[in-house]
Amino acid sequence: MVGIGGYGYYYLKTLLEEFSPGSIELRGVVDPFAEQSNHYHELKRQKIPVFETLEEFYSGGYSADLAVIASPLHFHVSQSCTALKNGSHVLCDKPIGAAVQ
């Protein structure tokens, strides 16, 4: 889960509250301002690792089948590419980028 403010708050809320225990594994959260989230204490309670960058997540030996990208728009392309290069499928909040280039 990348970006837990804004729309990311709702993605994370769904992951934490709507799935039965054991049906999914949230391997980590990426957000440089995670401590400001209403979900921060729940993440810590569940011992879900929190990272400032997606590169930090992958370089720490973590992997993910799916990366949910809900960060600010200007990070969508680079974070989606990083996730794909590391073998993760990507669900990116729209739009994928601000320009075709």
Long-range contacts (C-beta under 8 A, 24 or more apart in sequence): 1-26, 1-28, 1-29, 1-30, 1-67, 1-68, 1-70, 2-29, 2-30, 2-31, 2-54, 2-67, 2-68, 2-69, 2-70, 2-71, 2-75, 2-79, 2-83, 3-30, 3-31, 3-69, 3-70, 3-71, 3-72, 3-75, 3-93, 4-29, 4-31, 4-34, 4-37, 4-39, 4-70, 5-31, 5-33, 5-36, 5-37, 6-70, 6-72, 7-70, 7-93, 8-68, 8-70, 8-71, 8-93, 9-37, 9-38, 9-39, 11-68, 11-70, 11-93, 12-37, 12-39, 13-39, 15-68, 16-42, 16-46, 27-62, 27-63, 27-64, 28-57, 28-62, 28-64, 30-54, 30-56, 30-57, 30-71, 31-71, 54-79, 54-82, 54-83, 55-82, 58-82, 58-86, 63-87, 63-88, 64-88, 65-89, 66-90, 66-91, 67-91, 69-93, 73-97, 73-98, 74-98
